[in-house]
Amino acid sequence: MAKASTTTSPRTNKAAKKPASRDTRGAPRSSTRAAAYTLSAAREAELLREAESLGHNTVVFPGKLARRVVWASRIQLAAERDAADLVRTPFPEDEPPLTREEIHALRDKIELLRAAQSRWQAAQQRQERAAATFAKPAAEAALHRQTLLRFFDLRFKKSPEGQKRLMTIRAGSGDADLVQDVSDLLLLCSEHAEALHKAPRGEADAAARLRELSPQLARMLADKTLSPEAQRSRKLRDAAYTLVVHAERRLRAAAEYWYAGTDKLKDYAPFPVSRGAASTGEEEEEGEAAAEETAAEEGDVSEEDAADDGASEEDATEDGASDEVEDER
């Protein structure tokens, strides 16, 4: 009689030997792959009004959407588990008591953050496409700009006024300055058209091409600058994140009252951030690897969420660049 095989796959052995993660030993589990949770249009509109009421009192969203959603969801589930205690927390008189409805509402705020981030990313991608379209004609215009500056450097060698105009053209940098430089150079070209046409190194052709590019560059610059709608979507994304942060703080304060000194309090820990990263003042300065390890162990981060993270982490750089363009205009 053939002996039954007792071979087990390496994956099975690995899974059997892997110790339980620190999160599975305490914090409730949540999963972004669980049954889809739908935020109703009415509830979303209500939360958007609450977010808009924050005005400028918002926290800038620091990125890592998928991991932060997993972390906030754990806190929300822990609060549902401990609701019987938390709702009896004696908050100060100037602060409303915690309710079960408020605990449940954190889930809605998490979903609002997801939706707001998606809308902001869509606006950001449109801006990025416009910026990519701007790059090629801008590079060509910069070459023609140098050709004409070389010509006018020689022509204004003995003209302090002319040299001052050239210094003004050279003074700035950036896309908005390039568009303005083209306009300033075209004015000079009009004033010195006869001499320009006699120049032997293609100056007249450079001026003619800049006249074609000038309106295109102005229009493209407007397209690559954040529109008022895009700016609003970014502010709403930050406001939605602020609602989540405020809700977490309330739950954390109640948990500290009930569970200080116990393992249960770990379920309400703030999201860990890397040293030197922007913080709300309440987030722990743990290594970024801890958050990555946690999300990986939970298996809660989908490929789509990971892509969201990548775009989120670039917000600070790209937002700054966009703001610079706005300031230049």
C-alpha positions in Angstrom: 0.0 0.0 0.0 1.4 3.3 -1.0 2.4 5.6 1.8 0.5 8.8 2.0 2.6 11.9 1.2 3.3 14.1 4.2 5.0 16.8 2.2 3.9 20.3 3.0 4.5 23.4 0.9 7.2 25.9 2.0 4.5 28.5 2.1 2.5 26.5 4.6 5.5 25.9 6.8 6.4 29.5 6.7 2.9 30.5 7.7 2.8 28.0 10.5 6.1 29.3 11.9 5.4 33.0 11.6 4.7 34.5 15.0 1.6 36.6 15.4 2.2 40.2 14.6 2.0 42.8 17.4 -1.2 44.1 15.9 -3.0 40.8 15.8 -2.2 40.3 19.4 -4.3 43.3 20.4 -5.8 45.7 18.0 -9.0 44.7 16.2 -8.5 43.8 12.5 -9.9 45.8 9.7 -9.7 45.1 6.0 -10.0 47.3 3.0 -10.9 44.2 1.0 -14.0 43.5 3.1 -17.4 44.1 1.8 -17.5 47.6 0.3 -18.8 50.3 2.6 -20.8 52.9 0.7 -21.1 56.5 2.0 -24.6 57.8 1.0 -24.8 61.0 -0.9 -26.8 62.7 1.9 -24.2 61.6 4.5 -21.3 62.7 2.3 -22.9 66.1 1.8 -23.4 66.5 5.5 -19.8 65.6 6.2 -18.6 68.0 3.5 -20.4 70.8 5.1 -18.7 69.9 8.4 -15.4 69.8 6.7 -15.9 73.2 5.0 -16.9 74.7 8.3 -13.3 74.1 9.5 -12.1 76.9 7.2 -8.3 77.3 7.5 -8.2 75.2 10.7 -7.1 72.1 9.0 -4.2 69.7 9.1 -2.3 69.1 5.9 -2.7 65.5 4.8 0.7 63.9 5.0 0.1 61.0 2.6 0.1 57.2 3.0 -3.6 57.0 2.5 -3.9 53.2 2.6 -1.9 52.7 5.8 -3.6 55.6 7.6 -7.0 54.3 6.7 -6.1 50.8 8.1 -4.8 52.5 11.2 -7.9 54.7 11.7 -10.2 51.7 11.0 -8.5 49.8 13.8 -9.1 52.6 16.2 -12.8 52.8 15.2 -13.3 49.1 15.6 -11.6 49.2 19.0 -13.9 52.0 20.0 -17.0 50.1 18.9 -15.8 47.2 21.0 -15.3 49.4 24.0 -18.2 51.7 23.4 -19.9 50.9 26.7 -17.0 52.3 28.6 -16.1 55.2 26.3 -19.5 56.8 26.2 -19.3 57.2 30.0 -16.1 59.3 29.8 -16.4 62.4 31.9 -15.2 65.0 29.4 -14.9 68.6 30.6 -18.1 70.7 30.6 -17.0 72.7 27.5 -16.7 69.5 25.5 -19.7 67.3 24.4 -20.0 63.8 25.7 -18.9 60.9 23.5 -21.8 59.0 21.9 -22.1 55.7 20.0 -23.2 57.7 17.0 -19.9 59.6 17.1 -17.9 56.4 17.3 -19.8 55.0 14.3 -19.3 58.3 12.4 -15.5 57.8 12.3 -16.1 55.2 9.6 -18.0 57.7 7.5 -15.2 60.2 7.9 -12.6 57.6 6.8 -14.6 57.0 3.6 -14.9 60.7 3.0 -11.1 61.0 3.2 -10.8 58.2 0.6 -13.3 60.0 -1.8 -11.7 63.4 -1.3 -8.2 62.0 -1.9 -9.4 60.4 -5.2 -10.9 63.7 -6.4 -7.8 65.6 -5.5 -5.6 63.1 -7.3 -7.8 63.3 -10.5 -7.3 67.1 -10.5 -3.6 66.7 -9.9 -3.2 64.3 -12.8 -4.9 66.8 -15.1 -2.4 69.4 -14.0 0.5 67.0 -14.5 -0.6 66.3 -18.1 -0.8 70.0 -18.8 2.6 70.5 -17.3 4.0 67.7 -19.6 2.4 69.4 -22.6 4.0 72.7 -21.6 7.5 71.3 -21.3 8.4 70.9 -25.0 7.3 74.4 -26.3 8.8 76.0 -23.2 12.2 74.4 -24.0 12.1 75.7 -27.5 11.1 79.2 -26.4 14.1 79.2 -24.0 16.5 78.5 -26.8 15.0 81.3 -28.9 15.2 83.5 -25.8 19.0 82.9 -25.6 19.4 83.7 -29.3 17.7 87.1 -29.0 19.4 87.9 -25.7 22.8 87.4 -27.4 21.7 89.8 -30.1 20.5 92.5 -27.8 23.5 92.2 -25.5 25.6 93.3 -28.4 23.1 96.0 -29.5 22.8 97.5 -26.0 26.5 97.3 -25.2 26.6 101.1 -24.9 23.0 101.6 -23.7 22.5 101.6 -19.9 18.7 101.7 -20.4 18.8 98.8 -22.8 21.1 96.8 -20.5 18.6 97.4 -17.6 15.8 96.0 -19.7 17.9 92.9 -20.4 18.7 92.5 -16.7 15.0 92.5 -16.0 14.4 89.8 -18.5 17.2 87.7 -17.0 16.3 88.3 -13.4 13.4 85.8 -13.0 13.2 82.0 -13.3 10.4 79.5 -13.7 7.6 79.0 -16.2 5.7 82.2 -15.5 8.9 84.2 -15.9 9.6 82.5 -19.2 6.2 83.5 -20.5 6.8 87.1 -19.4 10.3 87.1 -20.9 8.9 86.0 -24.3 6.5 88.9 -24.2 9.2 91.4 -23.2 11.6 90.2 -25.9 8.9 90.4 -28.5 8.4 94.1 -27.6 12.1 94.7 -28.0 12.0 92.9 -31.4 9.2 95.2 -32.6 11.2 98.2 -31.5 14.3 97.0 -33.3 12.7 95.1 -36.2 15.0 96.6 -39.0 18.2 95.7 -37.2 16.8 92.3 -36.3 16.1 91.3 -39.9 19.6 92.2 -40.9 21.1 90.0 -38.1 22.9 86.9 -39.6 22.4 84.2 -36.9 18.7 83.4 -37.2 17.4 86.2 -34.9 14.5 87.1 -37.2 13.4 83.5 -37.3 13.7 83.2 -33.5 11.5 86.2 -33.1 8.9 84.9 -35.6 8.8 81.6 -33.8 8.4 83.3 -30.4 5.4 85.2 -31.8 3.7 81.9 -32.6 4.7 80.3 -29.2 3.7 83.2 -27.0 -0.1 82.8 -26.9 0.3 79.0 -26.7 2.6 79.2 -23.7 0.3 81.7 -21.9 -2.6 79.3 -22.4 -0.7 76.2 -21.3 0.6 78.0 -18.2 -2.9 78.7 -17.2 -3.8 75.0 -17.7 -0.9 73.7 -15.7 -1.7 76.0 -12.8 -4.1 74.7 -10.2 -7.6 75.8 -11.0 -9.9 77.1 -8.2 -11.8 73.8 -8.4 -8.5 71.8 -8.0 -7.5 74.0 -5.1 -10.8 73.5 -3.4 -10.5 69.7 -3.8 -7.1 69.8 -2.1 -8.5 71.8 0.7 -11.4 69.5 1.1 -9.0 66.5 1.2 -7.1 68.2 4.0 -10.4 69.0 5.8 -11.6 65.4 5.5 -8.3 64.2 7.1 -8.7 66.8 9.9 -12.2 65.3 10.7 -10.5 61.9 11.0 -7.7 63.3 13.2 -10.2 65.1 15.5 -12.3 62.0 15.9 -9.3 59.9 16.7 -8.2 62.3 19.4 -11.5 62.2 21.1 -11.5 58.4 21.1 -7.9 58.4 22.3 -8.6 60.8 25.2 -11.5 58.5 26.3 -9.4 55.4 26.0 -6.6 57.0 28.0 -9.1 57.7 30.8 -10.3 54.1 30.9 -7.3 52.0 29.9 -4.1 53.9 30.8 -1.4 51.4 31.9 -3.1 48.5 30.1 -2.5 46.7 26.8 -5.9 47.9 25.6 -4.6 51.4 25.2 -2.3 50.2 22.4 -5.3 49.7 20.2 -5.7 53.5 20.2 -2.1 54.4 19.5 -1.4 57.3 17.1 -0.2 56.6 13.6 3.6 56.3 13.7 5.6 58.7 11.6 9.3 58.9 10.7 11.6 61.2 12.6 11.6 64.7 11.1 8.3 64.2 9.3 5.5 66.7 9.7 3.4 65.9 12.7 0.2 67.1 14.3 2.1 67.1 17.6 0.4 63.9 18.8 1.8 61.3 16.5 4.6 59.1 17.8 8.1 59.4 16.3 8.5 55.8 15.5 10.2 54.5 12.4 8.3 54.6 9.1 9.1 50.9 8.7 6.7 50.1 11.6 3.8 51.4 9.6 4.9 49.5 6.5 5.3 46.3 8.5 1.9 46.7 10.1 0.1 47.2 6.8 2.0 44.3 5.2 1.2 41.9 8.0 -2.5 42.8 7.9 -2.7 42.3 4.2 -5.0 45.2 4.0 -3.3 47.4 1.5 -4.4 46.7 -2.1 -2.4 47.6 -5.2 -4.7 50.4 -5.9 -4.2 51.8 -2.4 -0.5 51.5 -2.8 -0.7 53.6 -5.9 -2.7 56.2 -4.0 0.1 56.3 -1.4 2.7 57.1 -4.1 0.7 60.0 -5.3 -0.1 61.2 -1.8 3.6 61.3 -0.8 4.3 63.5 -3.7 1.7 66.1 -2.7 4.0 68.2 -0.6 6.5 68.6 -3.5 4.0 69.1 -6.3 1.7 71.3 -4.3 4.6 73.5 -3.5 5.5 73.7 -7.2 1.9 74.6 -8.1 1.8 77.2 -5.4 5.0 78.7 -6.8 3.4 79.0 -10.2 0.3 80.7 -8.7 2.5 83.2 -6.8 4.4 84.0 -10.0 1.2 84.7 -11.8 
